[in-house]
Amino acid sequence: MPRFFNTNAFRLAAVYFAIFATSVLALLAFIYFSSADFIEQQTDETIDAEIRGLAEQYREHGLAGLIEVIQQRVAEARRTPSRIDDTLYLITDPLLHSLAGNLEHWPPVGERGGGWVAFPVSETHNGVIETDQARASVIVLPGNFHLLVGRDQREARIFRGRVTHTLGWAALITLGLGIVGGFFMTRNMLRKVDAVNRTSTRIIHGDLSQRVPLTGSGDEFDQLAQNLNEMLDKVERLMVGMRQVTDNIAHDLRTPLSRLRARLEVTLIEKPDVVRYGDALRDTITEADRLLGTFNALLSIAEAESGSRRESLDTVDLSEIARDVAELYEPVAEEKGLALPIDIADRVMVRGDRHLLSQAIANLVDNALKYTADGSVSLSLHANSSMARIEVTDTGPGVPPDRRDAVFDRFVRLEGSRSSPGNGLGLSLVRAVAMLHEGAVWLADNQSSPEARGLTAVFELPRVVDRTVLAPHETARLLPAPAGAAGSSSEPPRDLGHT
């Protein structure tokens, strides 16, 4: 219970209950005073109509006629079984001696009346003397006769008492229901918060598989739980990925470090030789460069995935970057006897990081050249009104469809590529750059090859279209996006590179 009373849910329920209780009490008070005021107004109107009628009788029939009417009304009131002497009448002479009415003497309101007066009256009910207040109106008739017409307030008092009693019970019931409802509302909120706390506690103790349970109501708590679960899924994937990366780093770096150490150790054991020392140092530097390349690639991937460079992105010409990459790798293609045709549209502007985009395109071209023994590797760049698409197509062995997602993970290399130089980080960097630029990357079959062999790597980025930059003839060259990814029969999901 102390914890219950110290929760924000209880405080919130208490605030709403206080507002609710104040509103209910104010409403009941309004009902009570409105009812009492209505009864008093009705009484005053009845008395006022009665006294004006009697004054009219006096003007028409004189004192004797007025006395006769008062006596008739008093007698009629006494014959009514429900109430006796509810209406009070009194007509007196100038000395306030009673001439007619159901009051024995002039009440203690002064010898001369005028306007509204109130005075106590006593009556016996069931053998008990009860004293109530009476409200009356007094006028002075011609001849200095005094006429008093009033009503006993006993019925009004009883009515107000019943209204007060009823409204009191209504207030207690309403407040009781408010307390019970606030309690259950607080408990319900606490139960949902406790579910989040229990899940987070288990996660803190190392169980990353825990998820916040959903009630299926679709309310804001369910939406919060769903968002938390999605966040936990991503955290778990990142943790698993980091663990895998750590294992892969340990596995992939152990071999070159062991080789590096063995080479140095053998060099020291053997007979000193300047030429052999020089060869060993050159091999050591080459091996160290490979290790540095691996670490630089990992740093580039981490920097791209973190999004830390997103604020520094600027509008760049992707066409110029693609041509520079093609020019850089043209000698490599010629050395391997491969053709490197290009088809690059002019002035395709994107918002990005020139260095990372150049590195990503270079990785795609480098991979294609590395694994293509004969044929060609082509580089193309086309754009539509919203997207720029780079396609690198080769005639190499390709990648099995069931492995096209996995090759984008860190240190993943297919069996056929184990003998080739590399660290398995090239496509991981391409995917990280695509994510940084809100683009996508995926692999598809090369269907432009007559032998239906090879692979097409598709790299898409959002395009920046500036009509002040594009010339009219360049605007006409905007091409619609191909129906399939690089000619494949069915285009992979656009977010394939993000999985």
Summary of the structure (lengths in Angstrom):
residues: 499
radius of gyration: 49.6
end to end distance: 47.0
largest distance: 158.0
contacts: 1432
relative contact order: 0.06
helix: 56%
strand: 17%
